């Protein structure tokens, strides 16, 4: 009988140990699952922000190109002639100017 009691206690201790280990593993799996879901959502937020910033960057690059073209035009002889004609009413000797009647 003494041998049976020892083995029974050993089996109970082993069973309790297995239950504790199983519970600890379950808790770890649960914690990691929550963290994975949280990181997934955070990653999606970052991807959306990155796409938004990329679109904004593309718009700014287009605007920069437009400004460079305007800067080149403003510095050209064509711009000076257009402004002289529009604001000062000037023309070349061989040009005819047509004006609308109001």
N, C-alpha and C positions, 0 to 999 in steps of 0.2 A: 503494500500500500504506500509506503514511503516514496517509492520510485514513481508511482502514478501521480502523486501530489506534485512532485517536482516537475514532471513533464507537463502536467496540466498548468502549473504556474508559468512554466517556460512558454508554453503555447499561448497563454493569455498575454504574457509580456510581448511575445512576438506579434500577436494579433494587435495589441495596443500600439506597438511600434509601427506596424504596417499602416494602421489607421492614421496615426500621426503623420507619417511620411506622405501618405496619400493626400491628406488634408493640406499639408504644406505645399505639395506639388499643385494641387487644385487652386490654392490661393495664388501661387506664383503665375499659373496659367491665366487666371482671371485678371490679375494685375497687368500682365504683359498684353493681354487682349485689349484692355481698356487703353493702355498706352499706344498700342498700334493704331487703334481707331482714332485716338486723339491726334497722333502724328499724321495720319492719312488726311484728316480734315485740315490740319495746319498746312500740309503740303499742297492741297487743293487751293487753299487761300493764297498761298505764295505763287502758285502757277497763274491764278487769275490776275494777281497784282502784276506779275511779270508781263503778261500779255497786255495789260492796260498800259504799263510803262513803255512797252515796245511800240504800241500804237501811238502813244504821245511822242516818242522819239522820232518815229517816222514822219509825223505831222510837222515836227520842228525842223527836220531835215528838209522837207518840202518848202517850208517857209523860208529857211535859210537860202535855198536855191533861188526862190523868187526874189528875195532881197538882193542877192548877188546880181541877178539879171537886171533888176531895177537900178542898182548902183552903176552897172556898166552902161545902161541906157542914159542915166542922168549925166554921166561923164562924157557922153558922146556928142558929136557935132549935130546929129539929128535931133537930139533933145533941145539943144540951144536954139536951133532953127524953129522947131515946133513951138517952143515957148515964146520966141520973138514974134512969130506969126499970130499966136493965140492971144497973147496979153498986150502986145505993143502994136499989133496990126501991121507989122513990117512984112515986106516981100522983096523978092529979087526983082531986078529991072524987067526981066522978060516974063514975069508971072502975072496972071490976071486973078484978081481976088473977087469972088462972088459973095455977096452978103445977102442974107435973108431980110425981107421987110417984115416988120412987126405989125 
